[in-house]
Amino acid sequence: MEPNENVRQEIFNIVNNQMTTNNPPETKETFNRLKKEGYNDFEARQLIGQCVAVELFEIMKHRKPFDEKRYISNLKQLPKAPFDEE
């Protein structure tokens, strides 16, 4: 498995764990909303994974703590990418 594939799989594991534990509940709510908007399971998880990746980047690159408020805000804005500039 390639390093990028490992990272992607771990991000998917985080998304799946959040949905299984319903923590935060906004992850599963976002997944269900995206499904209703026509995205398939993989696409919905991939979009949510973008929000996870933003948080992981902040933690690893800038040594900042997980920002649940920003994470939830990014989830609510999907399918708009969390790193898109207005």
C-alpha positions as CSV (number, residue, x, y, z in Angstrom):
1,M,0.0,0.0,0.0
2,E,1.3,3.4,-0.9
3,P,1.8,6.1,1.8
4,N,-1.0,8.3,0.4
5,E,-3.3,5.3,0.3
6,N,-2.4,4.6,4.0
7,V,-3.3,8.1,4.9
8,R,-6.5,8.0,3.0
9,Q,-7.5,4.7,4.6
10,E,-6.8,6.1,8.1
11,I,-8.9,9.2,7.4
12,F,-11.8,6.9,6.2
13,N,-11.3,4.9,9.5
14,I,-11.7,8.1,11.5
15,V,-14.9,9.0,9.5
16,N,-16.3,5.5,10.1
17,N,-15.4,5.6,13.8
18,Q,-17.1,8.9,14.2
19,M,-20.3,7.6,12.5
20,T,-20.2,4.4,14.5
21,T,-19.8,6.2,17.9
22,N,-22.0,9.1,16.8
23,N,-19.2,11.4,18.0
24,P,-19.6,14.1,16.9
25,P,-23.2,13.5,15.8
26,E,-22.8,16.1,13.0
27,T,-20.6,13.6,11.1
28,K,-23.5,11.1,10.7
29,E,-25.9,14.0,10.1
30,T,-23.7,15.3,7.3
31,F,-23.3,11.8,5.8
32,N,-27.1,11.4,5.7
33,R,-27.6,14.8,4.2
34,L,-25.0,14.2,1.5
35,K,-26.7,10.9,0.7
36,K,-30.0,12.7,0.3
37,E,-28.3,15.2,-2.0
38,G,-27.3,12.3,-4.3
39,Y,-23.8,11.4,-3.2
40,N,-23.0,7.7,-2.9
41,D,-21.5,6.3,0.3
42,F,-17.9,6.6,-0.9
43,E,-18.3,10.2,-2.1
44,A,-20.0,11.2,1.1
45,R,-17.2,9.7,3.2
46,Q,-14.6,11.3,0.9
47,L,-16.2,14.7,1.4
48,I,-16.3,14.3,5.2
49,G,-12.7,13.0,5.0
50,Q,-11.7,16.4,3.6
51,C,-12.8,18.0,6.8
52,V,-10.9,15.4,8.8
53,A,-7.8,16.1,6.7
54,V,-8.0,19.8,7.5
55,E,-8.0,19.1,11.2
56,L,-5.1,16.6,10.9
57,F,-3.1,19.1,9.0
58,E,-3.6,21.8,11.7
59,I,-2.7,19.3,14.4
60,M,0.4,18.0,12.7
61,K,1.8,21.1,10.8
62,H,0.9,23.9,13.2
63,R,0.7,21.8,16.5
64,K,-2.8,23.2,17.1
65,P,-5.4,21.2,19.1
66,F,-8.4,19.7,17.3
67,D,-10.9,22.4,16.7
68,E,-14.3,20.8,16.9
69,K,-16.2,24.0,16.2
70,R,-14.3,24.5,12.9
71,Y,-14.7,20.8,12.1
72,I,-18.5,21.0,12.5
73,S,-18.7,24.3,10.6
74,N,-16.8,22.6,7.7
75,L,-19.1,19.6,7.8
76,K,-22.1,21.9,7.6
77,Q,-20.7,23.6,4.5
78,L,-20.1,20.4,2.5
79,P,-20.1,19.7,-0.4
80,K,-18.1,23.0,-0.5
81,A,-14.5,22.0,0.1
82,P,-13.3,23.1,3.5
83,F,-10.2,24.7,2.0
84,D,-12.0,26.7,-0.7
85,E,-11.6,30.5,-0.5
86,E,-14.7,32.6,-1.1
